[in-house]
Amino acid sequence: MRFIRQTFESFRFAWQALRSNLLRTMLSLLGVTIGIFAIIAVFTLVDSLERNIKTSLSFIGDKVVYIEKWPWVFDGDFQWWKYFQRPVPTYNEYKFLSERLENAQAVVAMSFKGRVTIKRDNNSMSSLIQGTTLDYNKISDVPIEQGRYFTQQEIDVARNIAIIGSDVAENLFPGLDPIGKTFKISGLKFTVIGVQRKKGESIINVGGNPDIKCLIPFGAFSKMFHSINPNITITAKGYDSDEGLLELESEIRGLLRTRRGLHPLQEDNFAINRPEAIAKAISGIFSVLTIAGWVIGGFSILIGGFGIANIMFVSVKERTNIIGIQKSLGAKNYFILFQFLFEAVLLSLVGGLTGIFLVYLLSFMNLGSLDLELTAANIALGLGVSSIIGILSGIIPAFSAARLDPVIAIRAK
């Protein structure tokens, strides 16, 4: 009980010392404030970017592989002419794979056409048109807010129907329920059967922003655009394990090599892409940003720590008389040590809290599609680093104060 009471008294003495030298306190915590602000701002930025990108990648599916002409990530030796000579995947190859793949939950053929003008009466906009087969909603997120998804019969007969994005609905059908209404794509009438939930802005939109997209049956897309651009993407969804996905990749590679008549010594003339490759490439950038934040913030914190240590030595010198009196009245060494240690930690914590508060204010800034969010983990990190800096900066001055001889201390001027 006595130890707790004296610890509380030490804390009170430390708080009074900081309040009595307010200007010095504010100048001392400046370095820690800048350091914590730099570190936590970078961590908050990286976390927000990762969250934004993960949301974007959810629209291209999980445990999914994309069979295409070009790889998404190139090795150091980029022989572009080899990739350029590759054949594009075909609809017949999609049918071949969908009938034979045993490790796939779903196989989909899809194709894209960007910047297509779509119209309804006097309203028009530029849209991304995507033709797809039935199982697209099994490999990618298609959140239907109004209406419904395609049926097998509609896909088989290539009906002129569409699932539109929220921006398309707002621009072509302002104030109206778009379900059952028609609009034109390249002069052909399409009937709206569904509207996707609004996704909002994103830093990256792999596969296109669904808010401005029109999903239509693959057959209807082919009739309009494949005479100009026959390129398609074949997508397959594996079972929910990394082993299952590796088995799927191996199965696709074997079947497609057989289909294209490749000899054992010939290289693949197709690419099997995984969304994880994009995330991996981006995570490298995040690692660099994180290291940069630690380096920049570390220097500021180091300077702040030296500043706090210097102030603590000055405080010990100024209060040597008081320390002597306290010790002559029976104060234990830990009571004196805790006074100065608490003072250093408080000083550092106030600087850390100020830095975290500045990051919090930064999160209210409009950064377009990037929504900054200060997480509890980053707050805890900032407070933890501040506490450690305070302990390291104050431990030596606190020990020197605790070890003072009371007689010599009282006589000090």
Buried (B, 14 or more C-beta within 10 A) or exposed (E): EEEEEBBEBBBEBBEEBBEEBEEBBBEBBBBBBBBBBBBBBBBBBBBBBBBBBEBBBBBBBBBBBBBBBBBBEEEEEEEEEEBEEBEBBBBEBBBBBBEBBEBBBBBBBBBBBEEBEBBBEEEBBEBBBBBBBBBBBBBBBBEBEBBEBBEEEBBEEBBBBBBBBBBBBBBBBEEEEBBEBBBBBBEEEBBBBBBBBBBEEBBBBBBBBBBBBBBBBBBBBBBBBBEEEEBBBBBBBBEEEEEBBEBBBEBBBEBBBEBBEBEEEEEEBBBBBBBBEBBEEBBEEBEEBBEEBBEBBBBBBBBBBEBBBEBBBBBBEEBBEBBBBBBEEEBBEBBBBBBBBBBBBBBBBBBBBBBBBBBBEBBEEEEEEBBBEBBEEBBEBBBEBBBBBBBBBBBBBBBBBBEBEBEEBBEEE
